[in-house]
Amino acid sequence: MTIDTTPAASPVDSRLSVWLSYAVLLAGFGAGVASAYIVISTYSPLPHWDEWALFDHLATGRGWSWAWLWAQHNEHRILVPKIFFLLDVQFFRGTQAFLLASIFLVQLLQAGLLSYSLWVLGGMRGSAWRTGTGLIAYCILCPTQQENLIWGFQLQFVVPAAMATLAILSLLLLYRTAVEQKPAGSSLLLLISIAAATAATWSLANGMLLWPLLLLTALFLRMSRSTWLVLALFGATNIGLYLFHHHQPSPQSRVAPSLHAMGDLLQYVAVYFGSTWVRHSSGWIAVVAGAAGICISLFIVARVVLQRGTKSPLMVQLSALILLCLATAAITASGRSHLGLEQATASRYQTFALLFWCSLGLALLLDASRSPTQWYILSTVLLALMLGFATQVRMPLIDAQWHQLRLRLVSLALLTGVHDHLSLGEQAYPDPQVVLRAAEYMKEKRLSIFAGELYSQLGQPLDAVYRLRPASECSGYLSSSQVLPAEGGRGLRMTGYAWDTELKRPARAVVAAVEGRISGFGSTLAIPMSFPTTSQRTDPARFGWIAFVRDVHPAGSIELYALVGKNNLDVCPFAQASF
């Protein structure tokens, strides 16, 4: 069998193709910028959901161990994400910054690897390479996967996708060195492929799928016996260790053999991919779009497998990635379909769904590069789709801002030590005691939100931290208060409404003071994307605030101040309450 290393045809002589390719590349760059903006603008140092269990492990004094790194988390073994978590705690005060930056860098790495594949494996140059790279950037860095962009724990989703790309690319480069009889570096390429597959395995359960895929690729390309034997050995070792003492977290995660269950699984897989086109929808459009993509992709894979003679290494890589994404969707359906079709539309699944569509799009581009007419049509359609979906970028931004708001309210309750079990249980983690134990540990070690400026302000004189502005610059009122247990005494959960006269929008934050000292904080219930639609006569129930106050004593009084203006240090008094 021979491998095709000739450059792909490209209509580089056409000015139209050049402009189209740069436009697609710019659209891809725009997707990356939009995702970076979402990450930065909605940043929160607070852990979320599964991360509380990791902090609780440290809080109970057990520390880290090899047994803990290897231990099962739901149906996964997340050794790699746990190592990143420990690095974030040890060197970055558990502020999530390292985890979020790692997620974005891993996705940039994957985009770079795929772009490199176009150049080296596909021989793409000029307009063809720019168009393909633009598509890669648009898909891999797309904001629709915002759950994986703004939640540090979701490193477990982006690492397997990137490591799969690296493992398959390294294996194909290894094959090319054998075909060209250039053995230099072959051992290193095999080592990289094995290391990448190992990292994928110990990040998410679907990483195990990579081993049989690599082995089948090696056999398909008729690589040396030593290569596929080494892959088989390391694959069996990794999968064996992964499955040793592995248990299903719930009976529902097993696949039912009935025909009706199989139909549900197939529909789930179709929505898994189709929801990329229709956001958060499990309706018939998502099903049809997903089913169409699956059928086209299987046709492409079958054509690559059945092709005789010269093989395109890029098409082999894209086929392998498509199969990985299909298998990932299938095993996800086997464990999650009982939760309903709507669950298949979760934005965290878009990392693999987008990789699927990216691989399919690249395969179509490679095929169309042989005909200028087909190339123009496909590039134009691609650009139109990119621009069309770009108009919807506000949707993932809105979702991310609501997520940030929920975390902010939990943060304020924890910072002030007010035990609002309802908020903790609904927004942080199912067991509020886990959150409280972990928060106590974080406070002791000055981690996460307790490493920030807001925590240091508690107990300080108000006028030593903020500048007082006249009462005429804001307005508002207190509508309710609820006494709750708090660290060292009683606390309050307060609600109300506050208006920033200067900016003509709801006040973004509230500061509470007892006897002139800062004793609590509050946050608006409005997200920034909703500010343009507000006015002073807007329903307060939609744009009010919630505050948590500590050190509440009988017969005491609380002064409430709104954060006003563009400066984060200007406050305006708007209400007072006696208790």
C-alpha positions in Angstrom: 0.0 0.0 0.0 1.3 3.5 -0.8 0.5 6.8 0.8 -0.4 10.0 -1.1 1.9 12.9 -0.1 1.3 15.1 -3.1 0.0 18.6 -2.4 -3.8 19.0 -2.6 -5.1 20.9 -5.5 -6.0 24.4 -4.7 -7.5 27.2 -6.8 -4.7 29.5 -5.7 -4.7 31.5 -9.0 -8.2 32.8 -8.4 -8.5 36.1 -6.5 -12.0 35.0 -5.4 -10.6 31.9 -3.7 -7.9 34.0 -1.9 -10.5 36.4 -0.6 -12.8 33.6 0.4 -10.0 31.7 2.2 -9.0 34.8 4.2 -12.7 35.5 5.1 -13.1 32.0 6.4 -9.8 32.2 8.3 -10.9 35.5 9.9 -14.2 34.0 10.9 -12.3 31.2 12.6 -10.1 33.8 14.4 -13.3 35.6 15.4 -14.7 32.4 17.1 -11.5 32.2 19.1 -11.8 35.8 20.2 -15.4 35.4 21.2 -14.6 32.3 23.3 -11.7 34.1 25.0 -14.0 37.0 25.8 -16.5 34.7 27.4 -13.8 33.0 29.5 -12.4 36.3 30.7 -15.6 38.3 31.2 -17.5 35.5 33.1 -14.6 34.3 35.2 -15.3 33.2 38.7 -12.7 31.7 41.1 -15.4 29.5 42.8 -15.4 25.8 42.3 -18.5 24.3 40.7 -20.4 21.0 41.2 -17.9 18.1 40.9 -15.0 20.3 42.0 -16.5 20.6 45.4 -16.0 16.9 45.9 -12.3 17.3 45.0 -11.9 20.1 47.5 -13.8 18.2 50.1 -11.3 15.3 49.8 -8.6 17.8 50.7 -10.7 19.3 53.5 -11.1 15.9 55.2 -7.4 15.7 55.6 -6.8 12.8 53.2 -4.6 14.7 50.8 -3.6 13.3 47.5 -2.4 9.8 46.9 -2.0 7.5 43.9 -5.1 5.6 45.0 -7.1 8.8 45.0 -5.8 9.8 41.6 -6.7 6.4 40.2 -10.1 6.3 42.1 -13.3 6.3 40.0 -15.3 9.6 39.6 -18.8 8.6 38.5 -17.9 6.2 35.6 -14.6 7.9 34.8 -11.1 7.8 36.1 -9.9 11.4 35.9 -6.2 11.1 36.9 -5.1 13.9 34.5 -7.7 16.5 35.5 -7.0 15.7 39.2 -3.3 16.5 38.7 -4.2 19.8 37.1 -6.6 20.5 40.0 -3.8 19.9 42.5 -1.5 22.2 40.5 -4.1 24.9 40.6 -4.5 24.5 44.3 -0.8 24.4 45.0 0.5 27.1 42.8 -2.5 29.3 41.8 -4.5 29.3 45.1 -7.3 27.3 43.7 -8.6 30.2 41.7 -9.5 28.3 38.6 -7.3 30.6 36.5 -4.8 27.8 35.8 -7.5 25.3 34.8 -9.4 27.8 32.6 -6.2 28.9 30.9 -5.2 25.2 30.4 -8.5 24.4 28.8 -8.1 27.3 26.3 -4.4 26.4 25.6 -5.3 22.7 25.0 -7.9 23.7 22.5 -5.4 26.0 20.8 -3.1 23.1 20.7 -5.7 20.9 19.0 -6.5 23.6 16.5 -2.8 23.8 15.7 -2.4 20.1 15.4 -5.3 19.8 12.9 -3.9 22.8 10.9 -0.5 21.1 10.9 -2.2 18.0 9.6 -3.6 19.8 6.6 -0.1 21.1 5.7 1.8 17.9 6.4 -0.6 15.0 5.8 -2.9 16.7 3.3 -0.4 18.8 1.4 -2.7 21.7 1.6 -1.2 25.1 0.7 -2.5 28.6 0.1 -6.2 29.1 -0.1 -7.0 25.4 0.7 -4.9 25.5 3.9 -6.3 28.9 5.0 -9.9 27.8 4.5 -9.3 24.5 6.3 -7.5 26.3 9.2 -10.4 28.8 9.4 -12.9 25.9 9.7 -10.7 24.2 12.3 -10.5 27.4 14.5 -14.2 28.1 14.1 -15.1 24.6 15.3 -12.5 23.8 17.9 -12.8 27.3 19.5 -16.5 27.7 19.0 -18.4 29.5 21.9 -21.3 27.0 21.8 -19.2 24.7 24.0 -19.2 27.4 26.7 -19.7 25.0 29.6 -16.3 23.5 28.8 -14.8 27.0 28.5 -15.9 28.5 31.8 -15.8 25.5 34.1 -12.3 24.3 35.2 -13.4 20.8 35.8 -14.2 20.4 32.2 -10.6 19.9 31.3 -11.6 16.3 31.2 -13.6 16.9 28.0 -11.0 18.9 26.0 -7.9 16.8 26.9 -9.2 13.6 25.3 -10.1 15.3 22.0 -6.8 17.1 21.7 -4.8 14.0 22.8 -6.7 11.8 20.3 -5.7 14.3 17.5 -2.1 14.2 18.7 -2.1 10.3 19.0 -3.5 9.7 15.5 -1.3 12.4 13.9 1.8 11.0 15.5 0.9 7.5 14.3 0.4 8.7 10.7 3.7 10.6 10.8 5.3 7.4 12.0 3.8 5.5 9.0 5.0 8.2 6.6 8.6 7.9 7.9 8.4 4.1 7.3 7.1 4.6 3.8 9.8 7.2 3.0 12.4 5.0 4.7 13.4 7.8 7.1 13.6 6.0 10.5 15.0 9.0 12.3 12.5 10.0 15.1 10.2 7.0 14.6 10.6 5.8 18.2 9.7 9.3 19.4 6.6 9.5 17.3 5.4 6.1 18.6 6.1 7.3 22.2 4.2 10.5 21.6 1.2 8.5 20.2 1.2 6.2 23.2 1.6 9.0 25.7 -1.2 11.0 24.2 -3.5 8.0 24.2 -2.7 7.3 27.8 -3.5 10.9 28.8 -6.8 10.6 27.0 -7.6 7.4 28.7 -7.0 8.8 32.2 -9.1 11.9 31.5 -12.4 10.5 30.4 -13.9 7.1 29.8 -14.0 7.6 26.0 -10.2 7.8 26.0 -10.2 4.0 26.0 -11.8 4.0 22.6 -8.6 5.5 21.2 -6.6 2.3 21.7 -8.6 0.0 19.4 -8.8 2.9 17.0 -5.0 3.3 16.9 -4.5 -0.4 16.5 -7.0 -0.7 13.7 -5.4 2.2 11.9 -2.0 0.6 12.2 -3.4 -2.7 10.9 -5.2 -0.9 8.1 -2.0 0.8 7.0 -0.1 -2.4 7.3 2.4 -0.9 9.7 5.2 -3.0 11.1 4.3 -5.9 13.5 6.4 -4.2 16.3 4.3 -1.1 16.0 0.9 -2.7 16.4 2.2 -5.1 19.0 3.4 -2.2 21.2 0.1 -0.4 20.7 -1.8 -3.6 21.6 0.4 -4.0 24.7 0.0 -0.5 26.0 -3.7 -0.4 25.1 -4.4 -3.6 27.0 -2.5 -2.4 30.0 -4.3 1.0 30.1 -7.7 -0.5 29.6 -7.1 -3.3 32.0 -6.0 -0.9 34.8 -8.9 1.4 34.0 -11.5 -1.4 34.3 -9.9 -3.1 37.4 -12.5 -2.8 40.2 -14.5 -0.5 37.9 -18.2 -0.3 38.8 -21.2 1.2 37.1 -22.5 4.2 39.2 -26.2 3.3 38.5 -28.2 0.5 36.8 -29.5 3.0 34.3 -26.1 3.4 32.8 -26.3 0.0 31.2 -27.6 -0.5 27.7 -31.0 -2.2 27.5 -31.2 -4.7 24.7 -34.7 -4.0 23.5 -35.5 -2.5 20.1 -37.2 0.4 21.6 -34.1 1.2 23.7 -31.9 0.9 20.6 -34.2 3.4 18.9 -33.8 5.8 21.8 -30.0 5.4 21.7 -29.9 6.2 17.9 -32.1 9.2 18.4 -29.9 10.4 21.3 -26.8 10.1 19.1 -28.5 12.0 16.3 -29.4 14.9 18.7 -25.9 14.8 20.2 -24.6 15.9 16.8 -27.6 17.7 15.4 -28.0 20.1 18.4 -24.9 21.9 17.1 -27.1 23.4 14.4 -30.2 24.0 16.6 -29.0 25.2 20.0 -30.5 23.4 23.0 -33.0 21.7 20.8 -33.9 18.0 20.6 -36.6 18.4 18.0 -36.9 16.9 14.6 -34.5 19.5 13.0 -31.7 18.4 15.3 -32.5 14.7 14.7 -32.5 15.1 10.9 -29.3 17.2 10.9 -27.5 14.7 13.1 -28.7 11.7 11.1 -27.7 13.4 7.8 -24.2 14.1 9.2 -23.8 10.6 10.5 -24.8 9.1 7.2 -22.4 11.3 5.2 -19.6 10.6 7.5 -20.1 6.9 7.4 -20.1 7.0 3.6 -16.7 8.9 3.7 -15.2 6.5 6.1 -16.4 3.5 4.1 -14.9 5.1 0.9 -11.6 5.5 2.7 -11.6 1.9 3.9 -12.6 0.4 0.6 -10.3 2.6 -1.4 -7.6 0.6 -3.2 -4.1 1.7 -3.9 -2.9 5.1 -2.8 -4.2 6.3 0.6 -4.6 9.9 1.6 -3.1 10.2 5.2 -5.3 13.2 5.9 -8.5 11.2 5.0 -7.3 8.4 7.2 -6.8 10.8 10.1 -10.2 12.5 9.6 -11.9 9.1 9.3 -10.4 8.0 12.6 -11.5 11.2 14.4 -15.0 10.7 12.9 -15.2 7.2 14.3 -13.9 8.3 17.7 -16.7 11.0 17.9 -19.4 8.5 16.8 -18.2 6.0 19.4 -18.1 8.7 22.0 -21.7 9.7 21.3 -22.7 6.0 21.4 -21.2 5.3 24.8 -22.6 8.6 26.1 -26.0 7.6 24.9 -25.7 4.2 26.6 -25.2 6.0 30.0 -27.3 9.1 29.6 -30.2 8.3 27.3 -32.5 7.5 30.3 -32.2 11.2 31.2 -34.0 12.2 28.1 -33.1 13.7 24.7 -32.7 17.2 26.1 -29.6 16.0 28.0 -27.9 15.2 24.7 -28.0 19.0 23.9 -25.7 19.9 26.8 -23.0 22.3 25.7 -20.2 20.2 27.2 -20.9 17.5 24.5 -20.2 20.1 21.8 -16.5 19.6 22.1 -16.8 16.2 20.4 -19.7 17.2 18.3 -17.8 20.1 16.8 -14.7 17.9 16.2 -17.1 15.6 14.3 -18.4 18.4 12.1 -14.9 19.8 11.7 -13.6 16.5 10.5 -16.5 16.0 8.1 -16.1 19.5 6.8 -12.4 19.1 6.2 -13.1 15.8 4.3 -15.6 17.6 2.1 -13.1 20.4 1.5 -10.4 18.0 0.6 -12.6 16.3 -1.9 -13.9 19.6 -3.4 -10.3 20.9 -3.8 -10.1 18.9 -7.1 -12.8 21.0 -8.7 -12.6 24.9 -8.7 -16.4 25.1 -9.1 -17.1 22.7 -6.1 -14.5 24.6 -4.1 -16.1 28.0 -4.7 -19.5 26.7 -3.8 -18.4 24.8 -0.7 -16.2 27.8 0.6 -19.1 30.2 0.0 -21.6 28.0 1.9 -19.1 27.5 4.7 -18.5 31.2 5.0 -22.3 31.9 5.0 -22.8 29.3 7.8 -20.0 30.8 9.9 -21.4 34.3 9.6 -24.9 33.1 10.2 -23.9 31.3 13.4 -21.7 34.2 14.5 -24.9 36.3 14.9 -25.9 33.9 17.7 -22.8 34.3 19.8 -24.8 36.2 22.3 -26.6 33.0 23.3 -23.6 31.2 24.8 -22.5 34.5 26.3 -25.9 34.8 28.1 -25.7 31.2 29.4 -22.2 31.9 30.7 -23.3 35.2 32.4 -26.2 33.4 34.1 -23.7 30.7 35.3 -21.4 33.5 36.6 -24.3 35.1 38.5 -25.2 31.8 40.2 -21.6 31.3 41.3 -21.4 34.9 42.5 -24.4 34.4 44.8 -22.9 31.2 46.2 -19.6 33.0 46.7 -21.2 35.9 48.6 -22.9 33.4 51.0 -19.7 31.6 51.6 -17.6 34.7 52.0 -19.9 36.1 54.7 -20.3 32.7 56.3 -24.1 32.7 56.0 -25.4 29.1 55.6 -28.0 29.5 52.9 -28.5 25.7 52.3 -31.1 26.4 49.6 -28.6 28.3 47.4 -25.8 25.9 48.2 -27.8 22.8 47.4 -29.3 24.2 44.2 -26.4 26.1 42.7 -23.2 24.6 44.2 -23.5 20.9 45.0 -26.3 18.5 46.0 -24.9 18.1 49.6 -24.5 21.5 51.2 -22.3 20.0 54.0 -19.7 19.1 51.4 -19.6 22.7 50.3 -19.4 24.1 53.8 -16.5 21.7 54.7 -14.6 22.5 51.6 -15.3 26.3 52.1 -13.8 26.1 55.6 -10.7 24.4 54.2 -10.4 27.0 51.5 -10.8 29.8 54.1 -8.1 28.3 56.3 -5.7 28.0 53.3 -6.8 31.2 51.7 -7.8 29.5 48.5 -10.3 30.4 45.7 -12.7 33.2 46.7 -10.9 33.6 50.1 -7.7 34.6 48.3 -9.5 37.6 46.7 -9.9 41.2 47.7 -13.6 41.0 48.6 -12.9 38.6 51.6 -10.2 41.0 52.9 -12.7 43.8 53.0 -15.0 42.2 55.6 -14.7 43.9 58.9 -12.9 46.9 57.5 -14.3 50.5 57.9 -16.6 51.3 55.0 -14.9 54.7 54.3 -11.5 53.1 54.3 -12.3 50.9 51.3 -15.0 52.8 49.4 -15.8 56.4 48.5 -19.2 57.7 49.6 -21.3 59.4 47.0 -24.5 61.4 47.6 -27.8 59.6 48.1 -29.1 61.3 45.1 -26.9 59.2 42.8 -28.9 56.0 43.5 -32.3 54.8 44.7 -33.6 51.5 46.1 -35.2 49.7 48.9 -35.1 46.5 51.0 -38.0 44.2 50.3 -37.3 41.1 52.5 -34.9 39.6 55.0 -34.5 36.1 56.4 -32.5 35.1 59.4 -30.1 32.2 58.8 -27.4 30.5 60.8 -24.0 31.8 60.2 -20.5 31.3 61.4 -20.3 32.7 65.0 -23.9 33.8 65.2 -26.7 34.9 63.0 -26.7 36.1 59.4 -29.2 37.5 57.0 -30.3 36.8 53.5 -31.7 40.1 52.2 -33.5 41.0 48.9 -34.4 44.3 47.4 -33.9 46.7 44.5 -31.3 49.3 43.8 -30.8 51.7 40.8 -27.7 53.4 39.6 -28.7 56.9 38.5 -25.5 57.7 36.6 -25.4 54.5 34.5 -29.2 54.3 34.3 -29.3 50.6 35.1 -29.7 48.3 38.2 -26.8 48.7 40.6 -24.5 45.8 39.9 -23.5 45.2 43.6 -24.6 46.0 47.1 -22.4 46.5 50.2 -23.8 46.2 53.8 -22.3 47.8 56.8 -22.9 47.3 60.5 -21.7 50.1 62.8 -19.7 51.5 59.9 -17.9 48.3 59.1 -18.4 46.1 56.1 -20.4 43.0 57.1 -21.9 41.7 53.8 -22.2 41.9 50.1 -24.9 41.6 47.5 -25.2 41.1 43.8 -27.7 42.2 41.2 -29.9 39.5 39.7 -29.5 40.9 36.3 -26.8 39.8 33.8 -24.9 42.4 31.7 -26.6 41.3 28.5 -30.0 42.4 30.0 -28.9 45.9 31.1 -29.9 47.6 27.8 -33.5 46.5 28.2 -33.9 47.9 31.8 -35.3 51.2 33.0 -36.1 52.6 36.4 -39.6 51.4 36.0 -38.6 47.9 35.2 -40.1 45.1 37.4 -37.8 44.9 40.5 -38.5 41.2 40.7 -36.5 40.7 37.5 -33.6 43.0 38.3 -33.4 43.1 42.1 -30.5 42.1 44.3 -29.7 39.4 46.9 -27.3 40.1 49.8 -25.8 38.1 52.6 -24.9 39.8 55.9 -23.0 38.5 58.9 -22.6 39.7 62.5 -26.3 40.6 62.9 -27.1 41.5 66.5 -30.5 42.2 68.0 -31.5 45.9 68.0 -28.7 46.6 65.6 -29.0 48.4 62.3 -27.7 47.7 58.8 -26.8 50.4 56.2 -27.1 49.3 52.6 -25.0 50.9 49.8 -25.2 50.5 46.1 -22.1 50.3 44.0 -22.5 53.1 41.4 -20.7 54.6 38.5 -17.9 53.0 36.4 -15.5 52.9 39.4 -15.7 49.8 41.6 -15.0 51.9 44.7 -17.9 54.4 44.7 -20.9 53.5 46.9 -24.2 55.4 47.5 -26.5 54.8 50.5 -30.0 53.8 49.6 -31.6 52.0 52.6 -31.3 51.2 56.3 -32.8 48.4 58.3 -33.1 47.8 62.0 -33.2 44.4 63.7 
